[in-house]
Amino acid sequence: MATNKPSDQSRSNRTNDGDRRKKSRHEWWYLPAAVLLLLGAAFFREWKLGSVPPGMHDEELINAQLSDEMRQGDVSVIYDETEPAREGVYYALLAASTAVTGRGLILWRMPSVWLGMLSLAMMTRLMGRLFGDRVSLMTLGLAAISFWPVWMGRSIQHVAALPLATTVVIYAFTRAFQSKQLTTASLWFTIGGLALGAAQYVHVTAWTLLLLYFVIIICMVVIDREIVKKNRANIFYALMLCIVLILPLVIYIARHPGVREVMPIAEQTRLIVEAPRRILTSLAALVLRGDMLPQHNLPGRPVFEPVSAALMAIGIGVALARWRKGPYGLVLLWLVIGLIPTAFNPHTPDFEFMGVLLPVIYVFPAIGLSTIYDLASQTKQDRLKANLQRLISLAVAGIIIANALWTYRDYFVRWPSLGDVRLNYQADLGLLAHYLDTSQDSSPISVCSTPVDRGEDPFALTNAELLSRYLMHRHNQPIRYFDCTQSLVLANGGESQLLIFPRGHYYDRLPGQLLSWMRYADDEQVPGIRPDVIMRFEAREEVASYMGAFTTEAMAVWPPPPESTGELASLPVPFGYNITLLGYDIRDDHLRAGDWVELTTYWRVDGPPPTGMTVFTHLLSNPVVVVAQTDSLGVQTGTLEVRDIFIQNTLIGTPVGMSKGEYPLSVGLYFPGSGERLSAFEGDQAMATRLFLRSVTIEP
């Protein structure tokens, strides 16, 4: 008998078609919304990338130097020159990136930008699989524009790789446990095991992922023993893969105990008492006071504003109520275990040691809002239901826009203007590098770069290294570098040039004989740069007049036989390698024993200059006996150009107890590495390797 009732198969087909249409209607907005949010995330991570933060702080500079060590062949799974030791994955990425793109402040930051964007994409995918599209988009929206992930996505720190590593590990194991086919599950367990092992080379806090893996397995044994039984071989296999991968790290740590400790546990006598307070303080940083370190955060700024904080509280409550359901139990465990490293860090709260949490904390406000949306959807009146859903959708947009505006103001306006931030990130050098990169002024540039003591600090850098190797992008720009505590460069014989003193206060650094030349310099008054940093120097006529006086007033003598003739030498005197001695000044040639002889010598570059050269100055009691000497040169001669004049100020301490009398001075040039001295010439004939100057009289 015919019937008008549809068959079970036709009903099933219509149901599937309806589900597909419903899914299609539901998902049409998902892709454009995700794209818009990712574009917003890219904006926040790339906007003013070369000027905010205003430079590089010490931790970033150490990371950049470690990546340089790796490029030069010093490859290590962990670098123990710092405390705590730093894992090598991020430095490999930095080294590879800068090898391809070149160097400069923006280019050093780009790997963190890429890591941040990939982390957002993976986080969106993970939360969508766990909680659905609404929660994943809300999570993406908050993480894309919040202060903490924006800072981490622009910071040259190895913690920048941790959120991505964490998300990949959790995503792989989520897919593994959700897979219905054994072969697919095996594939994802393999990926998860490898990712879990590799994550241990990312950051000191990555051990929490191993702990999270074990705790999840234990909880699953309690809640759903069958799924553990079904996957027990894969669970063990993934763990073995992880152990094999981290074996080199385990061996290294066993041989160097304590290298990964933030602060030696033995020195934390109140650790057990302090641990709960530190964890609670770090949790409170999310909604109450934030990270107090100015290099990480606008001090006291919480991660969430009040509305998102309230939604987070609701989301945590919902997750607690549904903890037996896999996704909710997972994010709760992730939150709790991710806070554990803060118990061992006395400087809490600290965003760096909460990096494992970054992908998960933004899901709780999304869960809270999604729960409110679901409650609204249960309203029986269609019109009220539709209005409530629209209102909640507008609230989501409003929260994201409000947080974006809040982050923009705090990150790009308020935070970089703080004195501590400018100091920590060496803003003066950052702004100077930006000026040198963008300036269209073709004037020669000479920059003061004083030496550093790497015996005291192996990562200390000179201004020349900071600018040319790390902060600047224009590496083909000819810049002269000199140590302004003992030298000065007059480019092109005193023609118009820019004299730059990155730390300012040149009058505190230049010796008196060199400071007198600064009367021909005026502050350039560059917007955003402090006074007395960039000076316009122009004294061509004065320099020519001064040098001309040497030919008639300054006396020089060739060494006596057998080295030379002992006759007068006519200044200027050319030396080898295109360096010419123009003349000299002795501040006071009548001294007492124990006083300092202050000699100022003037040199000109007449051709391609040598590198690694220095000036020796001897105080003699006879032509072969040296009473006192100083070897120094404050100019990086390899950066000089033809016609440049450099001035060297030399101090020679006279020994206490010297007999009265006249003591001649002699000067010359040599290469410290080989000991080779440069010959001095008269015409085309090499006369000697030194030149005698005026004598100094020691009075009783």
Secondary structure, 3 states (H helix, E strand, C coil): CCCCCCCHHHHHHHHHHHHHHHHHHHHCCHHHHHHHHHHHHHHHHHCCCCCCCCCCCHHHHHHHHHHHHHHCCCCCCEECCCCCCEECHHHHHHHHHHHHHCCCHHHHHHHHHHHHHHHHHHHHHHHHHHHCHHHHHHHHHHHHHCHHHHHHCCCCCHHHHHHHHHHHHHHHHHHHHHCCCHHHHHHHHHHHHHHHHHHCCCCHHHHHHHHHHHHHHHHHHHHCHHHHHHCHHHHHHHHHHHHHHHHHHHHHHHHCCCCCCCCCHHHCCCHHHHHHHHHHHHHHCCCCCCCCCCCCCCCCCCCCCHHHHHHHHHHHHHHHHCCCCHHHHHHHHHHHHHCHHHHHCCCCCCHHHHHHHHHHHCHHHHHHHHHHHHHHHCCCCHHHHHHHHHHHHHHHHHHHHHHHHHHHHHHHHHHHHCHHHHHHCCHHHHHHHHHHHHCCCCCCEEEECCCCCCCCCCCCCCHHHHHHHHHCCCCCCCEEEECCCCEEEEHHHHCCEEEECCCCCHHHCCCHHHHHHHHHEEECCCCCCCCCCEEEECCHHHHHHHHHHHHHHCCEECCCCCCCCCCEECCCEEECCCEEEEEEEECCCEEECCCEEEEEEEEEECCCCCCCCEEEEEEECCCCCEEEEEEECCECHHHCCCCCEEEEEEEEECCCCCCCEEEEEEEEEECCCCCCECCEEECCEEEECCEEEEEEEEEC
